[in-house]
Amino acid sequence: MRKVKVNYTDYLKETLQAMSNTGLLLTSADKKGKMNVMTIGWGTVGIIWGMPMFLVLVRPSRFTYGLIEETGEFTVNVPPRKLNEITFFCGNVSGRDHDKFKEKGLTPIAGENVISPIIEECVVHYECKVLHKNDIIPARVPEEAISKFYPQGDYHRIFFGRIISVFANREVKID
Ligand SMILES: Cc1cc2nc3c(=O)[nH]c(=O)nc-3n(C[C@H](O)[C@H](O)[C@H](O)COP(=O)(O)O)c2cc1C
């Protein structure tokens, strides 16, 4: 592994591009270290209270939701294009009944500052600690978004993850 510490702004373009294409891989773990990975397509990176933050939107129905609630931590990993099939898989089966790391041969590496692992096969890794959370307020969502995204409710919780550290493998290309 050749992961080096980088600035949180170094891979913003690649991160946002991957998020809007096939998605990013978010890992979480319970207090005993049981880990899970799910795909996210919604989120943003920015500054809040003078600190770099990764905001992710997770629906209560996700297994991941309970894990982030339990430990208040997560990592976001940018997969290279060759992991497209795995990214799709992680966004379509639940950690409640699958060990996605094992089934797809993903290698967890212990996070430096968080209990959630980073994923060796990915290129960029954000380690985040939840500083704040907020639920989508249905009454303030445009009607067309309600019918398109929330026919069953299951309104996202927005986790504000303070970016503690960012690692990258500078030799591997995302595309
Ligand atoms: C491309 C893609 C993007 C997704 N983005 C999100 C997201 O931002 N938030 C969310 O709650 N679910 C999202 N999902 C759905 C979850 O990844 C999916 O329900 C997953 O199986 C949840 O895993 P878990 O139950 O192990 O947490 C996305 C799925 C795909 C395929």
The ligand as an ORCA input file, in Angstrom:
! r2SCAN-3c Opt
* xyz 0 1
  C     -25.062      4.700     -7.111
  C     -25.789      4.555     -5.794
  C     -25.843      5.629     -4.926
  C     -26.499      5.534     -3.684
  N     -26.525      6.609     -2.838
  C     -27.117      6.507     -1.624
  C     -27.078      7.613     -0.714
  O     -26.467      8.667     -0.951
  N     -27.745      7.478      0.482
  C     -28.418      6.320      0.806
  O     -29.001      6.255      1.900
  N     -28.437      5.259     -0.040
  C     -27.795      5.312     -1.232
  N     -27.772      4.230     -2.075
  C     -28.413      2.980     -1.666
  C     -27.556      2.175     -0.671
  O     -26.210      2.109     -1.088
  C     -28.121      0.736     -0.577
  O     -29.427      0.791     -0.054
  C     -27.239     -0.190      0.242
  O     -27.652     -1.508     -0.026
  C     -27.295      0.081      1.729
  O     -26.409     -0.803      2.361
  P     -26.458     -1.154      3.914
  O     -27.879     -1.629      4.235
  O     -25.449     -2.247      4.050
  O     -26.118      0.083      4.666
  C     -27.123      4.319     -3.316
  C     -27.069      3.208     -4.201
  C     -26.406      3.336     -5.402
  C     -26.341      2.128     -6.328
*
